[in-house]
Amino acid sequence: MIMGGSKPATLRAVRLIDIHGTRFYDIEYTHDDAPDAVRSARIGPESAYDAPQPGDRVTVSYLMNVVTALARR
């Protein structure tokens, strides 16, 4: 469990979805220190940089094991 902080990762999949008029990104990613463990999260576009793409090297920020932000490295 990641209580807080950030970890380097690589995006594996990114899907822009719309739920009742609200947009979200469904992302799949792997931490650089565990490339075989695919993780997933749903974040709002305000929590990510513009147009994330699979293969992007990112920093994933956490609070209480919940993804709070996605930044390009």
C-alpha positions in Angstrom: 0.0 0.0 0.0 1.3 3.5 -0.9 0.2 5.9 1.8 1.5 9.0 0.1 4.1 10.3 -2.3 4.9 9.6 -5.9 6.5 6.9 -8.0 8.0 6.8 -11.5 5.9 4.7 -14.0 5.1 4.1 -17.6 1.6 4.3 -19.1 0.5 1.1 -20.8 -3.1 2.1 -21.8 -5.1 5.3 -21.8 -8.9 5.6 -22.5 -10.8 8.8 -22.3 -14.3 7.9 -21.1 -17.5 9.9 -20.6 -19.9 9.2 -17.7 -23.0 11.3 -17.8 -21.2 14.2 -19.4 -18.2 14.0 -17.1 -14.9 13.0 -18.7 -12.3 10.8 -17.0 -9.1 8.9 -18.0 -8.9 5.2 -17.3 -5.2 4.5 -17.2 -3.1 1.4 -16.9 0.5 1.7 -15.9 3.4 -0.1 -14.4 5.8 1.3 -11.8 9.4 1.3 -12.9 10.5 -0.9 -10.0 7.7 -3.5 -10.8 7.3 -3.6 -14.6 5.3 -6.9 -14.5 2.6 -5.6 -12.2 0.0 -3.6 -14.2 -2.1 -1.2 -12.1 -5.1 0.8 -13.1 -6.8 4.1 -12.0 -9.5 6.5 -13.1 -8.6 10.2 -12.9 -10.2 13.4 -14.0 -8.5 15.4 -16.8 -7.6 18.1 -14.2 -5.3 15.6 -12.5 -3.3 14.8 -15.6 -1.3 16.6 -18.3 -2.8 17.2 -21.7 -3.2 14.1 -24.0 -1.5 11.3 -22.1 -0.5 8.4 -24.4 0.6 4.8 -23.9 4.4 4.7 -23.5 4.6 8.0 -21.8 7.0 8.0 -18.8 5.2 9.6 -15.9 5.2 10.3 -12.2 2.1 8.9 -10.4 1.2 10.7 -7.2 -0.7 8.9 -4.4 -2.6 9.7 -1.2 -3.8 6.7 0.8 -3.2 4.4 -2.1 -5.4 6.5 -4.4 -3.9 8.1 -7.6 -4.2 11.9 -7.2 -2.1 13.2 -10.1 -0.3 12.1 -13.2 2.7 14.2 -14.4 4.9 13.7 -17.5 8.6 13.1 -16.6 
